[in-house]
Amino acid sequence: MYRHLGKRGFDLVIAGAMLVLLSPILVLLAIAVHYFHGPPILFRQVRPGFHGRPFMLLKFRTMSEERNEEGVLLSDAQRLTRFGRFLRDASLDELPELINVIRGDMSLVGPRPLLMEYLDLYTEEQRARHDVRPGITGWAQINGRNTLNWEEKFILDLWYKDHLSFSLDLSILLQTLWVIIRREGIGHHDEATMPRFEGTRKGS
């Protein structure tokens, strides 16, 4: 019952309340992002959602648009600003995803939405992570976050998909606050972003 009806209602109530309560902070963050990074304020990227259907993910921008002499964007590590790192460390860059939750693109809790080009690289088992809506936070985020490798993340995503419940979602949300406060698992071995998923090696 919760999986098919209650979860969506829970998302709407909590995400709606958070948008109202956090609206002053969202405005201040938007002004700060514009000041430090310039327009646009939001990072927008097409990601796969429920059953792999594409949607437009919304986040606050954490990187500059710096380019080299040939006009090519610099690496993520070079473009990640000090303010952008602060946003990521505090997970404040994720707040616009509450709009995605209201729209029905995402859930508060679920596997993180990855890149569209990864869809063809998943095994049949890994592809099942899309049998639930992607989330702002999830089981993998409170059990290692970006310190995990891809296979470990997918195992945790699939475990969540099989054990989804109201009590589990509530527990994950509460534990997420603790992870954010302790700033756990933000980077992947001191890299600015996770390395790209290249597919699961046979036998791994």
Steps between C-alpha positions, in 0.01 A plus 500: 500500500776745594707414191217575256310781672627609840855577388383759247277668760786502751726662238248773419436591864865508609641658182224763495557588866876520446463731200284738705720491811826525306385762247701785665814281492433403139476866401824585681679205342376599155637854550833358624530258206434788258765710675771232507424313177287732291194385305346252469431433868383144447686205355262310274569158357284224354511192723316166492208472740233239573540212250782700339273778373700823457434809710679832561696491826535834683791592730680816603812551291824421681745553213619796299498507120878545476651387170851464363646702213330268248159564658476153655358474851762433768478183710237466773767537769622829345148642459371404844510827695551545873135603534397206285690262725320650800164437328596139434644439847173620655289333225336839439547463124238222512218717637347590158434128455205554734332647191573174319330316786188720477491444123515124549838458331664390823430378851656623823659155539621272224803415285681812381422597137813442295583580136291403198798339329535250784171331409661287228784398735290345776458129546140378503515487879644852533233639269239403760612801710263696274199303623461773764521878464850644548554684827668806646651264756510125528631184662837539326528863613489405869723194455811650348377751243785585259757282677325197345586361160227466238429131563462561873259786433287288268479217756369747758258656248355158420473411869298818554275421205420159648448623859327836441271599788382806693717417801806453277440832321457683829816341638700595188381862518600530866836333440562728202493801733768337713714419194474862381590638843803271519587571132553131432579349160493828303786428262626188327862459609561877495356539147256782422244261352443127472690334213279408207328163502655286226288190548539202731795277423416136440565291805495801739 
